[in-house]
């Protein structure tokens, strides 16, 4: 049997080594810090509502303006990742949003906070698809989906940390929300670690003709696995067809991804940005509302764990569809909930299924594109999805006026159902090699 020579063959032949673990944890910490920032906004809204005497419309703009930045950040971040590299963009985005979050803690007015939140969104939006692309391009084929879901699970850790800080720090004083946002400046420091400690994507280096650098990186991973190097890398054969994401060979999967990303973003950010405030609207105290949100958030972790197993046993597409259907049913359950017990149960089910769906979606998205357009394909899907992130928080006050929380969650359930249907436009990528 001949020794593996192409980049896919050599990377896929490796076991999961300490180098893979270092890449996963290094990228995951950045991911968790992102989640911390996004999750914290829900708790800041509860504080600012009382302190600045803001109405529902103003609160929705605080939530949505960050997603406007994320839409632009995801789109241009993906393009930059295909031009200058995954690691470079990852570090740059951490720096941008870390500095902007720290500055947001000093906001003196609603206008200033909106400006800073937009800048935060620029960095955040670019970081997430770039990090998942980087990890996906290194992970061995047989466990690639599981590794990317493990990366996505760091989101739950960050969101849980945000829930803890929101519960303990935000209501502790008048400036509690400022101190909470100040903690979000940590990514600016972590950007230095990323820039120095993580490798550049081998597939990106080869696509730019930087064979010697790519070979050196692969040999580091092979050395960690105790595998003897076999010489310079041979690039994988180029895929047949054009390189645009709307080329006839790719347009069906691009359409499917854009639809799934759009409707998942709409329901996820609409629900989880507003749940603390909606609980207050329904008569719970601020402390009780934040406590419930923390409990609901904890259900994210088992959702990721189950999805990590299923993406490698059932496949990406079936797992994604299953968790989206579960999300739709959970949203309907929340709409019908009438007691503390049913609210908590439905909220935890929504958290479990929705975050499992996110894990499967991040696993499949980079896999459907060739290396030359993987960054822009992943970034454009995320960017299109962020449009829904903008619309969702703005739509909640309107939906509340038409029928209260029940109508809000019925609409979210419908969005999840549409996303589940669109997932069948995607190819099954379990066990396939990245070019």
Residue pairs with C-beta under 8 A, 6 or more apart in sequence:
3 230
4 10
4 12
4 13
4 230
5 230
5 231
5 233
5 234
6 233
6 234
6 235
6 236
7 202
7 203
7 206
7 214
7 218
7 233
7 234
7 235
7 236
8 141
8 236
8 433
8 434
8 435
9 433
10 218
10 222
10 230
10 233
11 138
11 140
11 202
11 218
11 221
12 140
12 141
12 142
12 433
13 140
13 227
14 20
14 140
14 221
14 222
14 225
14 227
15 140
15 225
16 140
16 143
16 147
17 221
17 224
17 225
18 224
19 199
19 220
19 221
19 224
20 138
20 139
20 140
20 147
20 221
22 197
22 198
23 134
23 135
23 138
23 198
23 199
24 135
24 147
24 150
24 151
26 193
26 194
26 197
26 198
27 90
27 131
27 134
27 135
27 151
27 194
27 198
28 150
28 151
28 153
28 154
28 157
29 154
29 190
30 90
30 94
30 127
30 131
30 187
30 190
30 194
31 127
31 128
31 131
31 151
31 152
31 154
31 155
31 158
32 154
32 155
32 157
32 158
32 161
33 94
33 98
33 158
33 184
33 186
33 187
33 190
34 97
34 124
34 127
34 128
34 155
34 158
34 187
35 154
35 155
35 156
35 157
35 158
35 159
35 161
35 162
36 158
36 159
36 161
36 162
36 165
36 183
36 184
37 97
37 101
37 120
37 124
37 158
37 162
37 184
37 187
38 66
38 124
38 159
38 162
39 158
39 159
39 161
39 162
39 163
39 166
39 272
39 297
40 162
40 165
40 166
40 180
40 181
40 184
41 62
41 63
41 66
41 117
41 273
42 63
42 162
42 166
42 272
42 273
42 274
42 275
42 276
42 277
42 293
43 162
43 163
43 165
43 166
43 167
43 170
43 177
43 180
43 276
43 290
43 293
44 62
44 166
44 170
44 177
44 180
44 181
45 59
45 62
45 63
45 273
45 276
45 277
46 166
46 170
46 276
46 277
46 280
46 286
46 289
46 290
47 170
47 171
47 176
47 177
48 54
48 59
48 62
48 177
49 59
49 277
50 286
51 174
51 177
52 110
54 62
54 110
56 396
56 397
56 400
57 397
58 110
59 277
60 393
60 394
60 396
60 397
61 114
61 394
62 110
62 113
62 114
62 117
63 269
63 273
63 274
63 393
64 389
64 390
64 391
64 392
64 393
64 394
65 114
65 117
65 118
65 121
66 117
66 118
66 120
66 121
66 124
67 121
67 269
67 386
67 389
67 390
67 393
68 118
68 121
68 386
68 390
69 117
69 118
69 119
69 120
69 121
69 122
69 123
69 124
69 125
70 121
70 122
70 124
70 125
70 382
70 383
70 386
70 389
71 121
71 125
71 383
71 384
71 386
71 387
71 389
71 390
72 121
72 122
72 125
72 383
73 93
73 121
73 122
73 123
73 124
73 125
73 126
73 127
73 383
74 125
74 126
74 128
74 129
74 379
74 380
74 382
74 383
74 385
74 386
75 125
75 379
75 380
75 382
75 383
76 126
76 379
77 89
77 93
77 125
77 126
77 127
77 129
77 130
77 375
77 379
78 126
78 129
78 130
78 133
78 375
78 376
78 377
78 378
78 379
78 380
78 382
78 383
79 375
79 376
79 379
80 88
80 89
80 126
80 375
81 89
81 129
81 130
81 133
81 204
81 375
81 376
81 379
82 204
82 372
82 373
82 374
82 375
82 376
85 200
85 201
85 204
85 205
86 130
86 133
86 134
86 137
86 200
86 201
86 204
86 375
87 134
87 194
87 195
87 198
87 199
87 200
87 201
88 195
88 200
89 126
89 127
89 130
90 127
90 130
90 131
90 134
90 194
90 198
91 191
91 192
91 194
91 195
92 123
92 126
92 191
93 122
93 123
93 124
93 126
93 127
93 130
94 123
94 127
94 187
94 188
94 190
94 191
94 194
95 123
95 187
95 188
95 191
96 119
96 122
96 123
97 119
97 120
97 121
97 122
97 123
97 124
97 127
97 184
97 187
98 123
98 184
98 185
98 186
98 187
98 188
98 189
98 190
98 191
99 185
99 188
100 116
100 117
100 119
100 120
100 122
100 123
101 116
101 120
101 181
101 184
101 185
101 187
102 181
102 182
102 184
102 185
102 188
103 116
103 119
104 113
104 116
104 117
104 120
104 181
104 184
105 178
105 179
105 180
105 181
105 182
105 184
105 185
106 178
107 113
107 116
120 184
123 187
125 382
125 383
125 386
126 379
128 382
129 365
129 366
129 375
129 378
129 379
129 381
129 382
130 375
130 378
130 379
131 151
132 148
132 151
132 152
132 362
132 365
132 366
132 378
133 201
133 366
133 374
133 375
133 378
134 198
134 201
135 147
135 148
135 151
136 144
136 147
136 148
136 363
136 366
136 367
136 434
137 201
137 202
137 203
137 204
137 366
137 371
137 374
137 434
138 199
138 201
138 202
138 221
139 147
139 148
140 147
141 431
141 432
141 433
141 434
142 312
142 431
143 312
144 363
144 367
144 434
145 308
145 311
145 312
145 316
145 360
145 363
145 364
145 367
145 429
145 430
146 308
146 309
146 311
146 312
148 359
148 362
148 363
148 366
149 304
149 307
149 308
149 311
149 359
149 360
149 362
149 363
150 304
150 308
151 362
152 304
152 355
152 358
152 359
152 362
152 363
153 301
153 304
153 305
153 308
153 359
155 300
155 355
155 358
156 297
156 300
156 301
156 303
156 304
156 355
157 301
159 297
159 300
160 294
160 297
160 298
160 300
160 301
163 290
163 293
163 294
163 297
164 294
165 180
165 183
166 180
166 276
166 290
166 293
166 294
167 287
167 290
167 291
167 293
167 294
169 176
169 179
169 180
170 176
170 177
170 180
170 290
171 286
171 287
171 290
173 179
199 217
199 220
200 213
200 217
202 214
202 217
202 218
202 233
203 236
203 371
203 374
203 434
203 435
204 371
205 211
205 213
205 214
205 217
206 214
206 233
206 235
206 236
206 371
207 235
207 371
207 372
211 232
211 233
211 235
212 232
214 233
215 231
215 232
215 233
218 229
218 233
219 229
222 228
222 229
223 229
236 371
236 433
236 435
237 435
238 370
238 435
239 249
239 370
239 435
240 249
241 247
241 248
241 249
241 250
242 248
242 249
242 250
243 370
243 372
243 373
244 250
244 373
245 251
245 254
245 369
245 373
245 376
245 377
245 380
246 254
250 368
250 369
250 373
250 377
252 425
253 368
253 369
253 425
253 426
253 427
254 377
254 380
254 381
255 422
255 425
256 422
256 423
256 424
256 425
256 426
257 365
257 368
257 377
257 381
257 426
258 380
258 381
258 384
258 385
259 418
259 419
259 422
259 425
260 320
260 324
260 361
260 419
260 422
260 423
260 426
261 361
261 365
261 381
261 382
261 384
261 385
261 388
262 384
262 385
262 387
262 388
262 419
263 388
263 415
263 416
263 418
263 419
263 422
264 324
264 354
264 357
264 358
264 361
264 385
264 415
264 416
264 419
265 385
265 386
265 387
265 388
265 389
265 392
266 388
266 389
266 391
266 392
266 412
266 415
267 327
267 331
267 354
267 392
267 412
267 413
267 415
267 416
267 419
268 354
268 358
269 388
269 389
269 392
269 393
270 392
270 393
270 395
270 396
270 408
270 412
271 331
271 334
271 350
271 354
271 408
271 409
271 412
272 351
273 392
273 393
274 393
274 396
274 408
275 293
275 296
275 347
276 289
276 290
276 293
277 289
278 396
278 400
278 405
278 408
279 288
279 289
279 292
279 293
279 343
280 286
280 289
281 400
281 405
282 405
284 292
292 343
292 344
292 347
295 344
295 347
295 348
296 344
296 347
296 348
296 350
296 351
297 351
298 348
298 351
299 347
299 348
299 349
299 351
299 352
300 351
300 352
300 355
302 352
303 323
303 351
303 352
303 353
303 354
303 355
303 356
303 359
304 355
304 356
304 359
306 352
306 356
307 319
307 323
307 355
307 356
307 357
307 359
307 360
308 359
310 318
310 319
310 322
310 360
311 319
311 359
311 360
311 363
311 430
312 430
314 322
315 428
315 430
316 360
316 363
316 364
316 367
316 426
316 428
316 429
316 430
317 364
317 423
317 424
317 426
317 427
317 428
318 428
319 356
319 360
320 357
320 360
320 361
320 364
320 420
320 423
320 426
321 420
321 423
321 424
323 353
323 354
323 356
323 357
323 360
324 353
324 357
324 416
324 417
324 419
324 420
324 423
325 416
325 417
325 420
326 349
326 352
326 353
326 356
326 357
327 350
327 353
327 354
327 357
327 413
327 416
328 413
328 414
328 416
328 417
328 420
329 349
329 353
329 413
330 346
330 349
330 350
330 352
330 353
330 354
331 350
331 409
331 410
331 412
331 413
331 416
332 409
332 410
332 413
333 342
333 345
333 346
333 349
333 350
334 343
334 346
334 347
334 350
334 405
334 409
335 405
335 406
335 407
335 408
335 409
335 410
335 413
336 342
336 346
336 406
337 343
337 345
337 346
354 416
357 419
364 426
364 429
365 377
365 378
365 381
365 382
366 374
366 377
366 378
366 434
367 429
367 432
367 434
368 377
368 426
368 427
368 429
369 377
369 378
370 435
371 434
371 435
374 434
395 411
396 408
399 407
399 408
399 411
400 407
400 408
